[in-house]
Amino acid sequence: MDSIKKFAKYAAVFFVVVVMLSLLFWNFNQILFLRDQSQLEDYDYIVYVDAANIKVKNGTTGQVDFIGNELSQVLSLILKNDGLKVFIKTAEYNVSSSIRLQNLTGVKIVSNGARLNLNGHSLIIAGDRWEYSKYNSIEGLTIIDGSIVIENSFMTTIKNCIFINSWDGIVLSNTNGWTECTVIEYCYFIDVRRGIVFRDPINNGTKSYANTEIRGAWFELRREGSIGIHVEPKANFNEGLIQNVRFWMGSVVERNQTGILVEGSMLNTLMQNAVFESFAHVPQSIYGIALGKDSDPPILGYGVVFCGNLTRSIYNPHGKWLYGSSGSFRIENIAVSLGVNNIYGEPQEIGAVPHLSLAISALNVKVQIEGNFSAGEIVYVRFRFKFIDESFSKHLEMSFNDTGAKWLTSDDWLEIWPTRTIISSLVVDAKTTVYASNVTVIVSVYGQYG
C-alpha cells in the first residue's frame, strides 16, 4: 500500500512538472515566434493553418479553442469581446464572406504577413455609432481582392498593410454619425482601383472624416481609371494630414489616372512630402491632383513634388484657389469704407484665411485715392496687423490731400513690424476730416502666405 501511495505521489508530481514544462515551452515558442513583431505583448488568440484546417489557439492556456475550414468562420467565433488581441500567423487564407468587428473597442488584429484572399469581400470595422467602435487596429496583413472598411468608428489604426488587386483598398464610410481620427500608416497599394476612399455619407451619416492622418503610404496605379486617394463629393476630409506619400502613375497604362481626386472638401488638411511621379511617354489625363467643381483643396506644404510626364500637375478646371506655404496671392481693388468727421469707418480685413498666415517680408500694398477733395480735406488711411490671437500691432497712418496712388515702402512696414510672428490678416480703415466726402479709398494687396 505504501508503495502504491508513493507511486501515486511521484506520478502526480511528474504530471505537474510535465504540464508546467509544456506551458513554459509554449510560452517560449511564442516569444521566439513573435520576437520580431512591433508590439511585444500577449495575444488572446493565435490563428494558424494546420493541414486543411484553421485553428485558433488560446494564448493563455495553449489549448486549441476552435477549429474551422475558413477564416471568416473562426474569426466570427472569437471577435465578440472588447480588448481582444488576435495574432494571425503567416499563411494563405481564403475568405468566403465579409469579416465584421461590430461595436467593439480596443481590438487588435496583428500579423507578420498573412495573405487574406478576400475574393471581393471586406474586413469591416463598424459601430452602430462611433461611441461603440473605438481604438481598434489592424496591422501587418496583406489584403488581396478586398477592402478594409471603417464605418462610424473613432481612432481606428491601419498599419503596415499591403493591398493588392482590389477594387477599393481602405474605405471610410459614414452611415450613422461620423468616422474621425483614423490613422493609416505605412500601407502599400498595388493595382488597386481606388487606394483610400472617403465615401459620401448615407442614411444618418455626416460628412465628417476630420483629423484623419495618412502617414507613409505608397500607391502603384496600374489600371485605367485608378485613383490613389478619392474624396467623394459630399465627404469632408478636413483638418487632416497627408505626409510622406508617393504615387506612381503611367507605367502600365498611360491614360486616366489620378493621384488625389478631390471632389469634396480637404479644407485645412496639410499635405507635405508628397511625390506624384508619372512614367507615361504620352500621358492622357494623367493628373497629380484633380479638383472638382465644389471641392476645397488641401494646403500644399513643403516637399510636394510633381515629376515625370503628367498631363497636369494639378488639374483645376474650375479655378479653385490653391493654398500653400509660400503660396502667392493678389487681392485687388478693395474699397475701404471712409468714415467722416475724423472718425474711422468700418475696418476692412484683407488676406484672412483661417489656416494660413501672411508673410510680411513679401507683402506689397498699393493705396489708390480717387474722387474730388473739398477745400482743406485730409484723408487718413490706417494699417494694422491682426495676429492669430486676434490682438493687433501698432498702426501705420498715411495722410492724403489729393488723388493718386502710393505703394507702402519697407520703411513704412518697419513702423508696425510685429514682435509676434503669426499674422492672420492686414486690417485697413480710413477717415476724412470733413462731414461729407466725394473721395474713394481703394487698396490692393500682393504677397505670400507664410
SULQUI-V443858 format. One record per pair of residues at least 4 apart in sequence whose ideal C-beta (glycine too) atoms are under 7 Angstrom apart, sorted by the first residue. I is the first residue (numbers start at 1). J is the second residue. If there is no record, write none. Layout:
BEGIN
{{I | J} {I | J}}
END
This chain:
BEGIN
{{1 | 5} {2 | 6} {3 | 7} {4 | 8} {5 | 9} {6 | 10} {7 | 11} {8 | 12} {9 | 13} {10 | 14} {11 | 15} {12 | 16} {13 | 17} {14 | 18} {15 | 19} {16 | 20} {17 | 21} {18 | 22} {19 | 23} {20 | 24} {21 | 25} {22 | 26} {23 | 27} {23 | 62} {24 | 28} {25 | 29} {26 | 30} {26 | 62} {27 | 31} {28 | 32} {29 | 33} {30 | 34} {31 | 35} {34 | 40} {34 | 87} {36 | 112} {37 | 110} {37 | 112} {39 | 110} {41 | 85} {42 | 59} {43 | 59} {43 | 85} {43 | 86} {43 | 87} {44 | 59} {44 | 84} {44 | 85} {44 | 86} {45 | 56} {45 | 57} {45 | 58} {45 | 59} {45 | 78} {45 | 86} {46 | 57} {46 | 59} {46 | 87} {46 | 89} {47 | 54} {47 | 56} {47 | 74} {47 | 86} {47 | 87} {47 | 88} {47 | 89} {48 | 55} {48 | 89} {48 | 91} {49 | 54} {49 | 91} {50 | 55} {52 | 69} {53 | 67} {53 | 69} {54 | 68} {54 | 69} {54 | 70} {54 | 71} {54 | 74} {55 | 64} {55 | 67} {56 | 64} {56 | 65} {56 | 66} {56 | 74} {56 | 78} {57 | 62} {57 | 63} {57 | 64} {58 | 62} {58 | 63} {58 | 65} {66 | 74} {66 | 77} {66 | 78} {68 | 73} {68 | 74} {70 | 94} {70 | 96} {71 | 75} {71 | 93} {71 | 95} {71 | 116} {72 | 76} {72 | 95} {72 | 96} {72 | 97} {72 | 99} {74 | 78} {75 | 79} {75 | 99} {78 | 84} {78 | 86} {79 | 84} {79 | 101} {79 | 104} {79 | 107} {82 | 104} {82 | 105} {82 | 106} {82 | 107} {83 | 106} {83 | 107} {84 | 107} {85 | 108} {86 | 108} {86 | 109} {87 | 110} {87 | 111} {88 | 109} {88 | 111} {88 | 114} {89 | 114} {90 | 112} {90 | 113} {90 | 114} {91 | 114} {92 | 115} {92 | 117} {93 | 114} {93 | 115} {93 | 116} {93 | 117} {94 | 117} {94 | 119} {95 | 99} {95 | 116} {95 | 117} {95 | 118} {95 | 119} {95 | 121} {96 | 119} {97 | 121} {98 | 121} {98 | 122} {98 | 124} {99 | 123} {99 | 124} {100 | 124} {100 | 126} {101 | 107} {101 | 124} {101 | 125} {101 | 136} {102 | 126} {103 | 127} {103 | 128} {103 | 132} {103 | 133} {104 | 133} {104 | 136} {105 | 134} {105 | 135} {106 | 135} {106 | 136} {107 | 136} {108 | 137} {109 | 138} {110 | 139} {110 | 140} {111 | 140} {111 | 141} {112 | 140} {113 | 140} {113 | 142} {114 | 141} {114 | 142} {115 | 142} {115 | 144} {116 | 141} {116 | 142} {116 | 143} {116 | 144} {116 | 146} {117 | 144} {117 | 145} {118 | 122} {118 | 143} {118 | 144} {118 | 145} {118 | 146} {119 | 145} {120 | 145} {120 | 146} {121 | 146} {122 | 146} {122 | 147} {122 | 148} {122 | 149} {123 | 148} {124 | 149} {124 | 151} {125 | 133} {125 | 136} {125 | 150} {125 | 151} {125 | 153} {125 | 156} {126 | 133} {126 | 151} {126 | 152} {126 | 153} {127 | 132} {127 | 133} {127 | 152} {127 | 153} {128 | 132} {128 | 152} {128 | 176} {129 | 152} {129 | 176} {129 | 177} {130 | 134} {130 | 152} {130 | 153} {130 | 154} {130 | 177} {130 | 178} {130 | 179} {133 | 152} {133 | 153} {133 | 154} {134 | 153} {134 | 154} {134 | 155} {135 | 155} {136 | 153} {136 | 156} {137 | 156} {137 | 157} {137 | 159} {138 | 148} {138 | 158} {138 | 161} {139 | 159} {139 | 160} {140 | 160} {140 | 161} {141 | 161} {142 | 162} {142 | 164} {143 | 148} {143 | 161} {143 | 162} {143 | 163} {143 | 166} {144 | 164} {144 | 165} {145 | 165} {145 | 166} {146 | 166} {147 | 166} {147 | 168} {147 | 169} {147 | 170} {147 | 171} {148 | 158} {148 | 170} {149 | 171} {149 | 173} {150 | 156} {150 | 172} {150 | 173} {150 | 179} {150 | 182} {151 | 173} {151 | 175} {151 | 179} {152 | 174} {152 | 175} {152 | 176} {152 | 177} {152 | 179} {153 | 179} {154 | 180} {154 | 181} {155 | 181} {156 | 182} {157 | 183} {158 | 170} {158 | 184} {158 | 187} {159 | 185} {159 | 186} {160 | 186} {161 | 187} {162 | 188} {163 | 169} {163 | 187} {163 | 189} {163 | 190} {163 | 192} {164 | 190} {164 | 191} {165 | 191} {166 | 192} {167 | 193} {168 | 193} {168 | 194} {168 | 197} {169 | 189} {169 | 192} {169 | 194} {169 | 195} {169 | 196} {170 | 184} {170 | 196} {171 | 197} {171 | 199} {172 | 179} {172 | 182} {172 | 197} {172 | 198} {172 | 199} {172 | 209} {173 | 179} {173 | 199} {174 | 178} {174 | 179} {174 | 201} {174 | 205} {174 | 206} {175 | 202} {175 | 203} {175 | 205} {176 | 203} {176 | 204} {176 | 205} {177 | 205} {177 | 206} {178 | 206} {178 | 208} {179 | 209} {180 | 208} {180 | 209} {180 | 210} {180 | 211} {181 | 211} {182 | 212} {183 | 213} {184 | 196} {184 | 214} {184 | 217} {185 | 215} {185 | 216} {186 | 216} {187 | 217} {188 | 218} {189 | 195} {189 | 218} {189 | 219} {189 | 220} {190 | 220} {191 | 220} {191 | 222} {191 | 223} {193 | 223} {193 | 225} {193 | 226} {194 | 227} {194 | 230} {195 | 219} {195 | 228} {195 | 229} {196 | 214} {196 | 229} {197 | 230} {198 | 209} {198 | 230} {198 | 231} {198 | 232} {198 | 235} {198 | 237} {198 | 264} {199 | 232} {199 | 235} {200 | 232} {200 | 233} {200 | 234} {200 | 235} {201 | 205} {201 | 206} {201 | 207} {201 | 234} {207 | 234} {207 | 235} {207 | 236} {208 | 236} {209 | 235} {209 | 236} {209 | 237} {210 | 236} {210 | 238} {210 | 239} {210 | 240} {211 | 239} {211 | 240} {212 | 237} {212 | 240} {213 | 240} {213 | 241} {214 | 241} {214 | 242} {214 | 245} {215 | 241} {215 | 243} {215 | 244} {216 | 244} {217 | 245} {218 | 245} {218 | 246} {219 | 228} {219 | 247} {219 | 248} {220 | 248} {221 | 226} {221 | 228} {221 | 247} {221 | 248} {221 | 249} {221 | 257} {222 | 226} {222 | 252} {223 | 253} {224 | 253} {224 | 255} {224 | 256} {225 | 256} {226 | 257} {227 | 258} {227 | 261} {228 | 247} {228 | 259} {228 | 260} {229 | 260} {230 | 261} {231 | 235} {231 | 237} {231 | 262} {231 | 263} {231 | 264} {231 | 266} {232 | 263} {232 | 264} {233 | 263} {233 | 264} {233 | 292} {233 | 294} {234 | 264} {235 | 264} {236 | 264} {236 | 265} {237 | 265} {237 | 266} {237 | 269} {238 | 265} {238 | 266} {238 | 267} {238 | 268} {238 | 269} {239 | 268} {239 | 269} {240 | 269} {241 | 269} {241 | 270} {242 | 269} {242 | 271} {242 | 274} {242 | 298} {243 | 272} {243 | 273} {244 | 273} {245 | 274} {246 | 275} {246 | 277} {247 | 259} {247 | 276} {247 | 277} {248 | 277} {249 | 257} {249 | 259} {249 | 277} {249 | 278} {249 | 286} {250 | 254} {250 | 257} {250 | 278} {250 | 279} {250 | 280} {250 | 283} {250 | 286} {250 | 308} {250 | 309} {251 | 279} {254 | 280} {254 | 281} {254 | 282} {254 | 283} {254 | 284} {254 | 286} {255 | 284} {255 | 285} {255 | 286} {256 | 284} {256 | 285} {257 | 286} {258 | 287} {258 | 290} {259 | 276} {259 | 287} {259 | 288} {259 | 289} {260 | 289} {261 | 290} {262 | 266} {262 | 289} {262 | 291} {262 | 292} {262 | 295} {262 | 297} {263 | 292} {263 | 295} {264 | 295} {265 | 295} {265 | 296} {266 | 296} {266 | 297} {266 | 298} {267 | 296} {268 | 299} {268 | 354} {268 | 355} {269 | 298} {269 | 299} {270 | 298} {270 | 299} {270 | 301} {271 | 298} {271 | 299} {271 | 300} {271 | 301} {271 | 304} {272 | 301} {272 | 302} {272 | 303} {272 | 304} {273 | 303} {274 | 304} {275 | 305} {275 | 307} {276 | 288} {276 | 306} {276 | 310} {277 | 307} {277 | 308} {278 | 283} {278 | 286} {278 | 308} {278 | 309} {278 | 310} {279 | 308} {280 | 286} {280 | 309} {281 | 309} {283 | 309} {283 | 310} {283 | 311} {284 | 311} {285 | 311} {286 | 310} {286 | 311} {287 | 310} {287 | 311} {287 | 312} {287 | 315} {288 | 306} {288 | 310} {288 | 313} {288 | 314} {289 | 314} {290 | 315} {291 | 295} {291 | 297} {291 | 315} {291 | 316} {291 | 318} {291 | 320} {293 | 318} {295 | 320} {297 | 320} {297 | 322} {297 | 323} {299 | 323} {299 | 324} {299 | 355} {300 | 304} {300 | 322} {300 | 323} {300 | 324} {301 | 324} {301 | 325} {302 | 325} {306 | 310} {306 | 313} {314 | 322} {316 | 320} {322 | 327} {323 | 327} {323 | 353} {323 | 356} {323 | 449} {325 | 449} {326 | 448} {327 | 448} {327 | 449} {328 | 448} {329 | 447} {329 | 449} {330 | 446} {331 | 350} {331 | 351} {331 | 444} {331 | 445} {332 | 444} {333 | 442} {333 | 444} {334 | 348} {334 | 350} {334 | 442} {334 | 443} {334 | 444} {335 | 440} {335 | 442} {336 | 348} {336 | 428} {336 | 429} {336 | 430} {336 | 441} {336 | 443} {337 | 345} {337 | 346} {337 | 430} {338 | 345} {338 | 430} {338 | 431} {338 | 432} {338 | 437} {338 | 439} {338 | 441} {339 | 343} {339 | 344} {339 | 345} {339 | 430} {339 | 431} {340 | 432} {340 | 434} {340 | 435} {340 | 436} {340 | 437} {341 | 435} {342 | 431} {342 | 433} {343 | 431} {344 | 382} {344 | 429} {344 | 430} {344 | 431} {345 | 429} {345 | 430} {345 | 431} {346 | 429} {347 | 427} {347 | 428} {347 | 429} {348 | 428} {348 | 429} {349 | 386} {349 | 425} {349 | 427} {350 | 425} {350 | 426} {350 | 428} {350 | 443} {350 | 445} {351 | 358} {351 | 425} {351 | 426} {351 | 445} {352 | 424} {352 | 425} {356 | 449} {357 | 388} {357 | 422} {357 | 423} {357 | 424} {357 | 449} {357 | 450} {358 | 363} {358 | 423} {358 | 425} {358 | 426} {358 | 447} {358 | 449} {358 | 450} {359 | 363} {359 | 447} {359 | 448} {359 | 449} {359 | 450} {360 | 413} {360 | 423} {362 | 447} {362 | 448} {363 | 447} {364 | 407} {364 | 446} {364 | 447} {365 | 408} {365 | 443} {365 | 445} {366 | 405} {366 | 407} {366 | 444} {367 | 381} {367 | 398} {367 | 405} {367 | 406} {367 | 441} {367 | 443} {368 | 405} {368 | 442} {369 | 379} {369 | 400} {369 | 403} {369 | 404} {369 | 439} {369 | 441} {370 | 403} {370 | 440} {370 | 442} {371 | 403} {371 | 438} {371 | 439} {371 | 440} {372 | 438} {373 | 377} {373 | 401} {373 | 402} {373 | 439} {374 | 434} {377 | 401} {377 | 432} {377 | 433} {377 | 434} {377 | 437} {378 | 399} {378 | 401} {378 | 433} {379 | 400} {379 | 430} {379 | 432} {379 | 439} {379 | 441} {380 | 397} {380 | 399} {380 | 430} {380 | 431} {381 | 398} {381 | 428} {381 | 430} {381 | 441} {382 | 395} {382 | 397} {382 | 428} {382 | 429} {383 | 395} {383 | 396} {383 | 416} {383 | 426} {383 | 428} {384 | 392} {384 | 393} {384 | 395} {384 | 416} {384 | 427} {385 | 392} {385 | 393} {385 | 416} {385 | 418} {385 | 423} {385 | 426} {386 | 390} {386 | 392} {386 | 424} {386 | 425} {386 | 427} {387 | 391} {387 | 420} {387 | 422} {387 | 423} {387 | 424} {388 | 422} {388 | 424} {393 | 416} {393 | 418} {394 | 415} {394 | 416} {395 | 416} {396 | 412} {396 | 415} {396 | 416} {408 | 412} {408 | 413} {410 | 414} {413 | 417} {418 | 423} {426 | 445} {428 | 443} {430 | 441} {432 | 437} {432 | 439}}
END
